[in-house]
Amino acid sequence: AIVFGSITYLAVKTLRKPPVSGKEGLMGKVGKALEDFEKEGMIFVEGEIWKAVTESQVNKGEKVIVIGKDGLTLRVKPLKF
C-alpha cells in the first residue's frame, strides 16, 4: 500500500507541473538578439537559434522576451528594465 501510494503521489505531482517544452515552455523566456533587426531577425533562446518577429527595433546583443509563437517563428519584444 505504501509503494502504491508513493507512486500515485509522484504521478499526480508530475501531472501538475507546468509544461517545459513546446509552445507553452517558451512563453516568457528571455533570449538574446543575434543581429540588429526592426521587423524580423534571429535570436538565441534556451540553447537554440530561432527566427523572431517584433514590432520595434532590436539591437544585436539586446535581451528580448518571448510573447508568442507562430509555427517556427517567435514573437518577441525588447526586454526593458
N, C-alpha and C positions, 0 to 999 in steps of 0.2 A: 504494500500500500504506500509506503514511503517513497519507493522508487517511482511508482506510477504518479504520485502527487508531485514529485520533483520534476519529472518530465513534462507534465501538464503545465506546471508553473513556468518552466523555461519556454515552452511553446507559446503560451499566452504573452509572456514578456517580449518575445521576438516579434510577434504579430503587431504589437503596439508601438514598435519603434518607427520613427519617421523614415521615409524612403531615402536611400543614399545613392541611388543610381537612376538613370532615366531623366525625363524632363523635370520631375519634382526635385531630384537630387541636385540640379544645377541652379535652381532658383535661389537668388540671394548670395551666390558665391562671388568672390572678388577675384578679378583677373587683371592682367597687365597687357596694355596695347603693345603690339609688336611693330607698329608703324603709325605714322600720322594719318588720320582719316577723318572725313567730315560726315559721310553717309555710310560707307561700307569699308571694312578692313579686317585685319587678322588680330586675334587676341590669344593669350595663353591662360587657360583656366584648368585647374585640377590636373595638371600634368599633360594636357592636350592642347593642340592649336585648333582654334575654332574660327570660322567666318562670323563676323559680327556686323550688325547694323545699329545705327544710333541717329538721333535727331540733332545732335550737337557736335561740335568739334572735339576730337580726342587726339591728344599728342602721344608720340612714341614714349613708352615707359610709364604713362599715366595709368593709375588704377581705375578700373571700371567695375560696375556691379551688374550682374545678370538679372534682367527684369522679365525675360520671356524667352521662348524658343519656338521657332518656326522651322520644322524639318531639321536640317543640319546647320541652321543659322541661328545665332543667339542675338536677342535684342538686349542692348546694354545702355547704360548711361554713365557718365563720368562720376566717380566717387568723390564727393566734396566733403571735406572735414569741417 
